[in-house]
Amino acid sequence: MVDRVLELRVHGVSNTPPGQILGLRPAPGADAPPPPWLVAGGPVTGFYRSPTVEPGDPVVVEAYSWGQLTSGARTARDVERALWTLLLPFTLANVALHARPSIPADPDAKRWNSTSGITAWLIRLFCLSLTGTLALTLTGVGVDLVGWQCVADDCLRQIPGPWEFLGRGWWSEGARALAVGLLVPLGALALLGLVTWRTYQYEAQMPADPVAPPTSRRPTGAPADGPGQPEAGPPVPEPPPDPPGNPLQDRTFWMGEGQLRRGAVLHLCTGVVVAAAVPLGAVLAMDPPRGGRAAVAWPTVAALAAVVLIAVVALARPGLTRRAGATPLGGRSIAVVVLTGAGLVGTVLILLLPDGPAGTPLAALRPTPGCAWHAATPNCPADRSLPGLDWIVAWLGTGQLLLLIAIGSVARSGRRALAAPATAALLLALGFAWSTGWLPGLPAAPAALDFWTLVVPVAALAATGLLLPRVPSPAEQRPLAPHTGLAWGGRAPAVIAGFGWLLCVSNSAGLLYWITDRLNGGAAPHGPSPVAPPVPVMWAGLAFAVALLALAATAGWAGLIFLRLRRHEYAQLAPPGHSLSAHDLRRCRDVSTWRALHRLIGEHAVRLVGWYAAGSAVLVTLGCAALLSRSRPHPTVATGGAAVVEWISAVGDRLLGWLPVLIAAVGLLVYRNDLVRRSVGVIWDVGTFWPRTAHPLAPPSYAERAVPELQTRTAGLLALAENDPRGVDGIILSGHSQGTVICAAVILQLPARVRRRIWFFSYGCQLTRLYGRVFPGYFGPDRLPVLAEALTPPDGPTRWTNFWRNTDPLGWPVTAAERELAVRDPEALHPSDGEVADPPIRNHSGYPEAPEFHRERSRVAWLLRRGVPAPRRGSG
């Protein structure tokens, strides 16, 4: 027994500096507090202590700083990290996998044909389609806008570099300019793959097993945490653990390097296939190959199709659904790379060969220079996009909508709910075949029938799967605490993935509009212009403007709820007939504002997001119908009501054009501005907490490094010999906000012999109102008790204390904790005890400074020093 307890504090999303976490204050006469002492780790992630700590202190405070994994200092890396925000759609799609209501606690119990397995496969297919959306957007820039439409020298001069050769000579003949345009998507995908490859260090982080021999002694004069320490002895074998009750107990949950590599290969190769399929499909459809061209074309098509088929099947195989550390790529991944390379070479060869005589040469359909300014010019249609590109965009968007409906239906109601979206997809395909005359033996479709009119009823049929009764979970057999039920009725995977899809579509349309603007020299894409985006993209501006209006309406409704809550809280603080002073009334208004915000987020935020998601679903359905109509949102020369639509659409187009730049700028501010960090960074850090198990091209997960490091530090300190001056009797894992989630993941990974000497402090905690509702498979009513059981010894109470304030917008009670301590905030309405300033309203910060925190820490430290025996080696 060393008669010392360590409080290990883990901060939240605001990247609180270590000195502030430790509560360091300037000495008398000093301008700044002393710098904290780095005792372990490095400049990116480190463990810090106060420089004034003494060996005999009964409680030592240590701060773990992980914030530079996501925020960091003001360096050049901030720009690189800000660009990660452009991949936020991939992050949201990846988070959707972890939002499934039913996730087996034991990874060995996972089955492909189960509700969880089918939902996971559908989500992974959706993630693959988002990669296809990115590749299709980049192909639209390079192949369509530059290689196909940008034929005049005035347009080509807008592109940095000597690209005028694409408008004349050998490169302007046939489809050769399209081969040059492929450099844009291929280069971007290669850059994305390189960035992803560089981030494998996160998944490669593994916890150490620090077990020191009990008889080892530290050499005289060697520092306590420096070189010269005895080497760790052989690891003590752990007994077989109990069957897991939470997926976070899986030892490989944070070790997915091999899975990530295999997934990245599939996604990148699929992106290359999409990029190659656009020009190749246009050439083969307009001019079917014959002779030598056919000998190259059909093997190329077979190779590209095989890549897609292998990817679809592999997304359900254990190689991509199980995490097993640094496993090799495997034969399937190598085959995909070889087939993709062969298909890409064949595509480029087809594009460089001369046109064949079997059909219409593609060059005959290419817009001629100056056609935008002279309507009578030949080869100048209203839709100047590459033939077939409009249909690809429209069908990809419609397919993604049906896929989202299937995800939400199966996640909510099980496998039976898959029948509705599957039937809708089949009817949509049959309707298309009927309207185009591809179904022999049936009468021709009526001339007045527009195919887009089939989309709305078919989508309504698919949506019936979302309305089926929900399959209840075992935890719902018991009464639940208020505001702890499943978010959005069990449709969380579809809602989260849907928001990622909308953001991806908005970014894609914004990029196309921005490039079109640059190539046109500022001419509006809706009017006469040399270059125009695909017609389906033109609907994006109108839809984006309507979505912003709906968002403003939702925000307005949230404001009305907030005002009602604030009036209620103010009436509680200052009831009628009160005798409070004007100063106290002003303070009551301030306190009631924070209390109302606490209730707004904890009780109404999930429902408000659900309302906006429902409205967005209706808008998206109408948008997909408009995409398949192949008509413009308004005439080129608009009058009357069409002029209003044109104006709204133009505003949306301008906003979309700057949306990617705005997102990157906000991402930069997230890393450099504390106010933006605390507001916007919450979404980012919640998303990047989860490992990249669904979308390997998403930004890296900081928890892949933070959780193993905390495991190593915690287990290492508790494994030290009794006579080691660095040893401690117990550790208080003290997590704030997002730090509580990190600490929970660490505790579930630790062996029992380590957990019995740990007490968990959580404050500003979102484990019930946010994580428990959106991620019930990990923190739901039937999974959060597993964490409490892990902290409960056979002969003692649960070692978990939760602190919360009714002025904290992001901190609520946790029903699974042993003790729920409400922290008074503010301590008083007016100054007292000789103070002259009002006690601050700390809301989400400053929990360790509260008297309730100090009293509880003293009690827990006494229990850990006196009531917890040292574990015997090999126990657990």
DRENBADREN-416693 format. One record per residue (C-alpha): residue in one letter; x, y, z. Coordinates in pm, whole numbers, padded with zeros to 5 digits, always signed. Example, Ala and Ser with C-alpha at 12.3 -4.5 7.8 and 13.67 -1.06 7.14 Angstrom:
2
a+01230-00450+00780/s+01367-00106+00714/
***
This chain:
876
m+00000+00000+00000/v+00139+00338-00104/d-00155+00536+00043/r-00206+00739-00274/v-00488+00761-00529/l-00461+00898-00882/e-00740+01097-01041/l-00693+01062-01417/r-00894+01332-01594/v-01000+01300-01958/h-01131+01617-02122/g-01415+01659-02371/v-01442+01798-02723/s-01318+02150-02653/n-00950+02042-02632/t-00907+02191-02286/p-00537+02265-02223/p-00368+02037-01967/g-00298+02325-01730/q-00665+02418-01725/i-00768+02055-01670/l-00534+02040-01370/g-00666+02371-01235/l-00325+02542-01232/r-00331+02905-01118/p-00067+03179-01146/a+00153+03219-00841/p+00140+03554-00657/g+00309+03812-00876/a+00318+03583-01181/d+00134+03656-01505/a+00074+03295-01612/p+00035+02961-01435/p+00334+02725-01436/p+00349+02481-01728/p+00226+02130-01652/w+00470+01842-01627/l+00458+01581-01904/v+00496+01244-01730/a+00406+01012-02019/g+00322+01032-02387/g+00426+01304-02628/p+00321+01642-02766/v+00014+01505-02949/t-00130+01287-02673/g+00021+01308-02328/f-00034+01264-01957/y+00036+01574-01747/r+00068+01653-01377/s+00109+01968-01176/p+00474+02070-01120/t+00392+02127-00752/v+00279+01770-00683/e+00448+01609-00383/p+00524+01236-00332/g+00318+01232-00015/d+00001+01382-00161/p-00292+01148-00091/v-00464+01239-00419/v-00263+01314-00733/v-00440+01465-01034/e-00323+01368-01383/a-00464+01500-01712/y-00479+01306-02036/s-00479+01540-02334/w-00607+01387-02659/g-00751+01698-02822/q-00466+01748-03068/l-00578+01434-03247/t-00876+01636-03369/s-00788+02002-03306/g-00425+02073-03235/a-00227+02392-03241/r-00228+02661-03506/t-00002+02488-03752/a-00002+02389-04116/r-00172+02063-04018/d-00484+02263-03934/v-00540+02317-04306/e-00505+01945-04374/r-00743+01864-04092/a-00990+02126-04212/l-01005+01948-04547/w-01117+01638-04358/t-01445+01818-04294/l-01526+01780-04664/l-01547+01406-04592/l-01807+01459-04319/p-02068+01271-04532/f-01848+00961-04511/t-01825+01010-04135/l-02201+01025-04092/a-02249+00716-04308/n-01991+00534-04099/v-02164+00641-03777/a-02490+00494-03908/l-02345+00144-03874/h-02297+00196-03500/a-02650+00337-03457/r-02821+00003-03525/p-03063-00085-03243/s-02967-00454-03242/i-02596-00531-03233/p-02479-00867-03095/a-02261-00828-02790/d-02046-01122-02897/p-01884-01077-03242/d-01887-01455-03286/a-02267-01447-03270/k-02300-01219-03574/r-02484-01372-03869/w-02522-01223-04215/n-02894-01310-04239/s-02986-01164-03902/t-03152-00825-03862/s-02822-00673-03751/g-02630-00844-04031/i-02865-00735-04309/t-02876-00380-04177/a-02495-00369-04161/w-02469-00500-04518/l-02717-00239-04645/i-02527+00038-04465/r-02199-00078-04614/l-02361-00084-04959/f-02481+00271-04898/c-02130+00376-04795/l-01998+00223-05117/s-02257+00422-05311/l-02136+00744-05144/t-01787+00668-05272/g-01949+00620-05612/t-02118+00959-05575/l-01784+01125-05511/a-01627+00945-05807/l-01923+01036-06029/t-01894+01402-05928/l-01524+01414-06007/t-01594+01235-06335/g-01856+01497-06413/v-01590+01763-06363/g-01311+01601-06563/v-01494+01398-06826/d-01816+01594-06879/l-01743+01960-06805/v-01380+01962-06927/g-01339+01671-07167/w-01682+01687-07331/q-01833+02036-07305/c-01529+02260-07280/v-01442+02267-07651/a-01373+02636-07716/d-01039+02801-07648/d-01209+03062-07426/c-01331+02784-07200/l-01009+02584-07201/r-00808+02893-07104/q-01000+02905-06774/i-00829+02581-06669/p-00486+02631-06510/g-00224+02484-06740/p-00181+02433-07116/w-00507+02245-07188/e-00591+02415-07520/f-00470+02104-07705/l-00799+01932-07609/g-00986+02160-07848/r-00786+02092-08160/g-00586+01825-08340/w-00566+01456-08258/w-00686+01492-07897/s-01010+01663-08005/e-01114+01372-08229/g-01348+01097-08111/a-01353+01036-07737/r-00985+01102-07673/a-01048+01416-07469/l-01254+01202-07232/a-00947+00990-07158/v-00765+01305-07047/g-01066+01405-06836/l-01033+01077-06643/l-00718+01219-06486/v-00936+01433-06255/p-01126+01152-06076/l-00829+00915-06083/g-00596+01177-05935/a-00845+01273-05662/l-00908+00911-05569/a-00534+00846-05555/l-00489+01146-05325/l-00773+01028-05103/g-00622+00680-05088/l-00283+00825-04994/v-00434+01029-04711/t-00624+00724-04587/w-00309+00514-04603/r-00125+00767-04388/t-00391+00745-04117/y-00359+00369-04061/q-00141+00457-03760/y-00462+00515-03564/e-00595+00164-03621/a-00247+00017-03569/q-00231+00144-03209/m-00254-00146-02961/p-00253-00144-02579/a+00054-00278-02408/d+00051-00535-02128/p+00268-00369-01863/v+00330-00622-01586/a+00642-00546-01382/p+00818-00812-01172/p+00743-00762-00801/t+01109-00790-00694/s+01248-00535-00938/r+01404-00222-00795/r+01459+00112-00954/p+01827+00203-00992/t+01946+00475-00762/g+01915+00818-00920/a+01691+00705-01205/p+01392+00931-01261/a+01051+00798-01166/d+00915+00808-01521/g+01229+00801-01731/p+01499+00568-01860/g+01657+00311-01636/q+01334+00142-01534/p+01326-00236-01503/e+01195-00420-01804/a+00853-00574-01780/g+00842-00938-01687/p+00652-01208-01868/p+00280-01135-01892/v+00054-01309-01644/p-00209-01511-01828/e-00564-01395-01779/p-00838-01649-01708/p-01105-01686-01975/p-01332-01380-01959/d-01705-01400-01913/p-01923-01385-02226/p-01936-01022-02340/g-02248-00822-02267/n-02147-00516-02468/p-01981-00494-02814/l-01726-00253-02666/q-01582-00547-02471/d-01454-00705-02792/r-01072-00702-02768/t-01038-00621-03139/f-01296-00339-03141/w-01022-00075-03164/m-00781-00281-03378/g-00901-00272-03738/e-00594-00198-03946/g-00639-00498-04177/q-01012-00445-04212/l-00954-00081-04301/r-00699-00166-04570/r-00927-00420-04735/g-01222-00183-04721/a-01019+00103-04867/v-00913-00118-05158/l-01275-00204-05237/h-01394+00156-05214/l-01113+00306-05418/c-01141+00038-05686/t-01517+00086-05702/g-01462+00459-05742/v-01228+00391-06033/v-01489+00161-06189/v-01755+00434-06165/a-01519+00688-06320/a-01432+00453-06606/a-01789+00337-06662/v-01922+00683-06747/p-01719+00747-07066/l-01701+00378-07154/g-02079+00339-07128/a-02137+00646-07345/v-01904+00514-07616/l-02050+00163-07616/a-02412+00287-07613/m-02370+00535-07897/d-02129+00330-08107/p-02146-00044-08030/p-01801-00201-08079/r-01718-00433-08365/g-01407-00624-08464/g-01096-00536-08270/r-01279-00279-08059/a-01520-00549-07942/a-01229-00774-07843/v-01115-00500-07607/a-01453-00364-07499/w-01633-00673-07369/p-01348-00808-07152/t-01318-00455-07013/v-01687-00448-06926/a-01658-00793-06768/a-01359-00685-06556/l-01537-00371-06431/a-01857-00563-06357/a-01660-00828-06169/v-01513-00560-05941/v-01859-00434-05847/l-01989-00788-05793/i-01696-00883-05571/a-01736-00563-05371/v-02107-00620-05311/v-02047-00977-05195/a-01736-00895-04991/l-01921-00633-04787/a-02109-00916-04617/r-01810-01144-04565/p-01620-01176-04233/g-01310-01026-04394/l-01479-00686-04394/t-01722-00726-04107/r-01476-00851-03844/r-01184-00659-03696/a-00878-00871-03630/g-00578-00639-03612/a-00311-00610-03881/t-00432-00888-04109/p-00311-00909-04473/l-00510-00787-04771/g-00596-01134-04897/g-00653-01278-05240/r-00990-01110-05292/s-00844-00760-05251/i-00553-00838-05482/a-00795-00975-05744/v-01001-00656-05722/v-00691-00443-05779/v-00586-00651-06081/l-00934-00645-06234/t-00964-00270-06179/g-00628-00208-06344/a-00725-00425-06642/g-01061-00251-06676/l-00901+00094-06657/v-00643+00007-06923/g-00916-00130-07149/t-01129+00182-07098/v-00847+00417-07191/l-00767+00203-07497/i-01130+00215-07614/l-01139+00592-07572/l-00819+00638-07772/l-00922+00411-08062/p-01102+00567-08359/d-01482+00560-08374/g-01640+00248-08517/p-01900+00232-08796/a-02167+00040-08602/g-02358+00340-08466/t-02342+00715-08413/p-01987+00833-08345/l-01970+01002-08008/a-01787+01299-08159/a-02092+01379-08372/l-02292+01450-08057/r-02033+01672-07894/p-02136+02038-07855/t-01969+02266-08108/p-01786+02586-08009/g-02014+02886-07968/c-02337+02688-07973/a-02452+02837-07645/w-02479+03181-07801/h-02648+03070-08125/a-02947+02846-08075/a-02958+02745-08444/t-02605+02600-08433/p-02601+02225-08506/n-02507+01986-08226/c-02617+02229-07957/p-02893+02062-07754/a-03042+02215-07441/d-02882+01934-07241/r-02516+01937-07341/s-02397+01678-07090/l-02229+01354-07193/p-02494+01111-07326/g-02623+00889-07048/l-02480+01095-06761/d-02822+01235-06667/w-02966+00886-06632/i-02671+00771-06421/v-02713+01062-06180/a-03089+01017-06157/w-03079+00642-06104/l-02798+00661-05851/g-02994+00912-05643/t-03314+00710-05664/g-03134+00390-05573/q-02975+00556-05271/l-03318+00676-05156/l-03457+00322-05173/l-03147+00195-04994/l-03199+00443-04710/i-03561+00337-04677/a-03450-00027-04661/i-03193+00055-04391/g-03448+00233-04173/s-03712-00035-04227/v-03492-00332-04141/a-03328-00156-03845/r-03671-00076-03700/s-03883-00381-03782/g-03646-00663-03879/r-03605-00862-04196/r-03976-00862-04276/a-03964-00489-04345/l-03727-00548-04638/a-04020-00669-04850/a-04163-00319-04906/p-03850-00143-05043/a-03749-00455-05238/t-04093-00469-05405/a-04075-00096-05478/a-03736-00134-05643/l-03865-00420-05858/l-04173-00221-05963/l-03957+00078-06047/a-03735-00133-06271/l-04038-00291-06442/g-04197+00050-06487/f-03884+00181-06653/a-03865-00121-06883/w-04233-00079-06975/s-04205+00294-07047/t-03899+00239-07268/g-04048-00057-07458/w-03808-00317-07322/l-04085-00556-07215/p-04198-00756-07520/g-04553-00886-07529/l-04701-00591-07338/p-04885-00297-07492/a-04685+00018-07524/a-04698+00265-07237/p-04937+00558-07286/a-04775+00853-07456/a-04897+01084-07178/l-04726+00873-06911/d-04410+01028-06774/f-04186+00784-06598/w-04128+01021-06309/t-04496+00989-06214/l-04422+00631-06110/v-04154+00736-05864/v-04376+00902-05603/p-04617+00607-05555/v-04330+00361-05565/a-04142+00558-05298/a-04463+00572-05093/l-04488+00193-05120/a-04127+00158-05006/a-04192+00393-04713/t-04456+00158-04574/g-04165-00047-04442/l-04077+00246-04216/l-04425+00237-04062/l-04434-00128-03958/p-04445-00203-03584/r-04104-00188-03422/v-03943-00500-03283/p-03906-00431-02908/s-03576-00487-02736/p-03541-00688-02413/a-03477-00369-02216/e-03815-00228-02317/q-03988-00495-02111/r-03903-00270-01816/p-04020+00091-01770/l-03766+00333-01917/a-03659+00664-01770/p-03806+00972-01943/h-03639+01073-02267/t-03427+00759-02290/g-03618+00567-02559/l-03480+00486-02901/a-03413+00790-03115/w-03648+00828-03412/g-03829+00506-03336/g-03533+00284-03421/r-03467+00453-03757/a-03144+00619-03642/p-02920+00446-03901/a-03134+00578-04187/v-03162+00928-04037/i-02788+00965-03979/a-02691+00812-04314/g-02957+01027-04481/f-02808+01347-04348/g-02469+01229-04471/w-02620+01163-04814/l-02782+01508-04831/l-02452+01669-04738/c-02268+01457-04996/v-02515+01552-05269/s-02493+01919-05168/n-02113+01913-05177/s-02115+01736-05514/a-02363+01978-05669/g-02174+02271-05518/l-01846+02152-05669/l-02007+02109-06012/y-02163+02455-05992/w-01837+02613-05878/i-01636+02453-06161/t-01907+02545-06412/d-01892+02904-06293/r-01515+02915-06341/l-01529+02761-06689/n-01808+02996-06796/g-01629+03301-06670/g-01917+03384-06435/a-02211+03315-06667/a-02515+03170-06493/p-02559+02795-06559/h-02938+02839-06597/g-02902+03087-06882/p-02693+03075-07201/s-02348+02945-07112/p-02081+02737-07288/v-02074+02478-07010/a-02369+02351-06807/p-02393+02091-06532/p-02612+01783-06590/v-02983+01862-06585/p-03050+01657-06265/v-02792+01867-06085/m-02988+02181-06173/w-03260+02068-05934/a-03012+02066-05647/g-03009+02445-05612/l-03388+02463-05583/a-03399+02171-05341/f-03118+02321-05133/a-03301+02653-05101/v-03620+02474-04991/a-03421+02264-04743/l-03272+02580-04593/l-03621+02727-04553/a-03732+02407-04379/l-03426+02424-04155/a-03507+02784-04067/a-03865+02681-03982/t-03737+02401-03758/a-03498+02643-03587/g-03786+02886-03538/w-03998+02616-03378/a-03706+02522-03152/g-03683+02889-03052/l-04050+02896-02954/i-04004+02582-02742/f-03701+02743-02579/l-03895+03057-02489/r-04172+02848-02334/l-03921+02647-02131/r-03743+02960-02017/r-04068+03114-01896/h-04144+02798-01702/e-03799+02786-01540/y-03812+03157-01457/a-04146+03105-01285/q-03985+02831-01074/l-03699+03060-00968/a-03907+03376-00920/p-04264+03271-00836/p-04544+03530-00813/g-04528+03734-00495/h-04152+03702-00464/s-03938+03950-00274/l-03624+03927-00487/s-03421+04231-00579/a-03372+04353-00934/h-03022+04205-00928/d-03152+03865-00824/l-03425+03878-01088/r-03164+03943-01354/r-02965+03648-01227/c-03280+03435-01234/r-03324+03520-01600/d-02968+03411-01671/v-03007+03085-01481/s-03343+03011-01643/t-03184+03054-01986/w-02933+02777-01919/r-03192+02555-01755/a-03419+02595-02056/l-03132+02509-02289/h-03061+02201-02075/r-03422+02084-02120/l-03442+02182-02487/i-03148+01962-02584/g-03224+01678-02344/e-03599+01657-02406/h-03673+01804-02749/a-03361+01802-02969/v-03398+01444-03091/r-03762+01501-03181/l-03683+01826-03366/v-03418+01650-03572/g-03671+01378-03651/w-03923+01632-03777/y-03665+01787-04005/a-03561+01443-04128/a-03923+01359-04213/g-03962+01681-04409/s-03634+01617-04588/a-03752+01267-04683/v-04058+01413-04859/l-03842+01670-05034/v-03593+01404-05144/t-03871+01186-05284/l-04004+01472-05495/g-03646+01552-05597/c-03585+01198-05723/a-03906+01219-05924/a-03781+01545-06073/l-03444+01387-06155/l-03609+01111-06354/s-03824+01361-06542/r-03509+01486-06721/s-03666+01833-06737/r-03518+02159-06617/p-03656+02320-06299/h-03770+02619-06508/p-03754+02738-06870/t-03445+02914-06997/v-03651+03230-07037/a-03876+03229-06729/t-04174+03457-06671/g-04439+03482-06402/g-04422+03209-06139/a-04137+03041-06324/a-03931+03357-06271/v-03976+03322-05894/v-03866+02960-05914/e-03568+03068-06123/w-03469+03329-05864/i-03495+03080-05575/s-03301+02824-05776/a-03031+03080-05861/v-02991+03168-05493/g-02960+02800-05410/d-02706+02754-05688/r-02488+03033-05553/l-02505+02895-05203/l-02424+02546-05326/g-02128+02677-05525/w-01966+02810-05209/l-02081+02532-04978/p-01759+02322-05000/v-01550+02633-04931/l-01776+02727-04641/i-01753+02378-04490/a-01374+02380-04516/a-01365+02728-04356/v-01585+02613-04069/g-01361+02310-04032/l-01060+02539-04004/l-01237+02747-03738/v-01324+02431-03549/y-00952+02374-03502/r-00864+02736-03426/n-01162+02898-03252/d-01284+02778-02912/l-01640+02905-02961/v-01684+02725-03294/r-01506+02426-03148/r-01755+02391-02863/s-02059+02430-03089/v-01976+02264-03421/g-01698+02039-03296/v-01942+01833-03091/i-02082+01673-03407/w-01733+01615-03542/d-01595+01450-03229/v-01904+01233-03183/g-01868+01114-03542/t-01495+01050-03535/f-01516+00862-03205/w-01637+00549-03382/p-01392+00329-03575/r-01405+00325-03955/t-01584-00008-03985/a-01833+00094-04258/h-01657+00364-04463/p-01278+00329-04471/l-01226+00666-04643/a-01382+00863-04356/p-01160+01073-04126/p-00971+00863-03871/s-01110+00780-03529/y-00920+00944-03244/a-01050+00677-03005/e-00843+00419-03194/r-00544+00583-03028/a-00692+00735-02713/v-00852+00415-02580/p-00538+00196-02610/e-00322+00466-02455/l-00553+00503-02156/q-00563+00125-02121/t-00185+00109-02119/r-00147+00392-01869/t-00415+00269-01630/a-00314-00097-01629/g+00054-00006-01615/l+00027+00211-01304/l-00185-00045-01121/a+00058-00325-01209/l+00358-00157-01045/a+00521-00320-00744/e+00408-00208-00398/n+00744-00044-00322/d+00753+00149-00650/p+00720+00524-00581/r+00505+00563-00891/g+00247+00312-00769/v-00106+00401-00663/d-00371+00221-00460/g-00645+00301-00704/i-00740+00524-00996/i-01038+00754-01036/l-01113+00770-01408/s-01258+01118-01432/g-01426+01188-01768/h-01587+01512-01879/s-01842+01524-02163/q-01698+01319-02451/g-01431+01203-02209/t-01698+00998-02029/v-01755+00799-02348/i-01381+00740-02388/c-01354+00630-02024/a-01650+00393-02065/a-01481+00232-02365/v-01157+00197-02165/i-01330+00039-01865/l-01505-00220-02081/q-01168-00315-02233/l-00982-00356-01903/p-00952-00694-01728/a-01135-00751-01399/r-00814-00744-01192/v-00763-00383-01303/r-01126-00270-01288/r-01157-00364-00919/r-00917-00078-00834/i-01094+00182-01047/w-01372+00428-00968/f-01550+00611-01249/f-01639+00981-01227/s-01860+01111-01509/y-01976+01470-01545/g-02131+01660-01831/c-02232+01308-01939/q-02438+01221-02248/l-02451+00842-02203/t-02831+00832-02160/r-02992+01123-02343/l-02764+01115-02650/y-02551+00803-02682/g-02808+00577-02518/r-03079+00686-02761/v-02880+00712-03084/f-02639+00423-03015/p-02850+00178-02813/g-02637-00117-02921/y-02358+00018-02697/f-02518+00247-02438/g-02887+00156-02446/p-03091+00053-02142/d-02979-00309-02178/r-02612-00229-02250/l-02527+00053-02009/p-02586-00177-01706/v-02299-00390-01840/l-02069-00096-01772/a-02212-00065-01422/e-02162-00439-01363/a-01800-00409-01474/l-01754-00149-01200/t-01931-00352-00932/p-01719-00588-00717/p-01878-00898-00570/d-01892-00750-00222/g-01936-00379-00279/p-02135-00102-00445/t-02102+00013-00804/r-01793+00231-00834/w-01950+00496-01053/t-02047+00850-00954/n-02218+01082-01199/f-02232+01460-01155/w-02479+01674-01344/r-02628+02022-01345/n-02968+02141-01457/t-02786+02430-01628/d-02564+02198-01834/p-02699+02164-02191/l-02497+01845-02246/g-02500+01679-01905/w-02779+01466-01761/p-02833+01195-01499/v-02723+00837-01568/t-02958+00579-01424/a-02692+00306-01420/a-02456+00495-01187/e-02442+00415-00814/r-02456+00779-00707/e-02620+01071-00887/l-02494+01400-00750/a-02669+01715-00866/v-02420+02003-00865/r-02565+02339-00770/d-02510+02603-01035/p-02463+02884-00965/e-02368+02847-00601/a-02568+03161-00518/l-02752+03441-00697/h-02537+03712-00541/p-02187+03749-00390/s-02118+03618-00040/d-01831+03557+00203/g-01659+03881+00112/e-01665+03825-00265/v-01764+04113-00492/a-01841+03926-00813/d-02144+03708-00878/p-02076+03334-00859/p-02035+03221-01219/i-02284+03002-01404/r-02050+02722-01510/n-02308+02513-01706/h-02092+02254-01890/s-01753+02333-01735/g-01579+02357-01400/y-01716+02041-01239/p-01390+01958-01051/e-01411+02298-00882/a-01752+02230-00730/p-01775+02151-00355/e-01983+01841-00433/f-01699+01708-00649/h-01435+01763-00381/r-01643+01593-00112/e-01714+01291-00331/r-01351+01261-00438/s-01234+01260-00076/r-01484+00987+00008/v-01389+00774-00295/a-01015+00822-00236/w-01058+00697+00123/l-01248+00391-00003/l-00986+00314-00266/r-00699+00349-00018/r-00857+00150+00265/g-01131-00065+00124/v-00977-00217-00190/p-00722-00494-00135/a-00432-00526-00373/p-00514-00789-00637/r-00323-01114-00636/r-00138-01190-00953/g-00330-01404-01192/s-00667-01317-01041/g-00938-01169-01252/
***
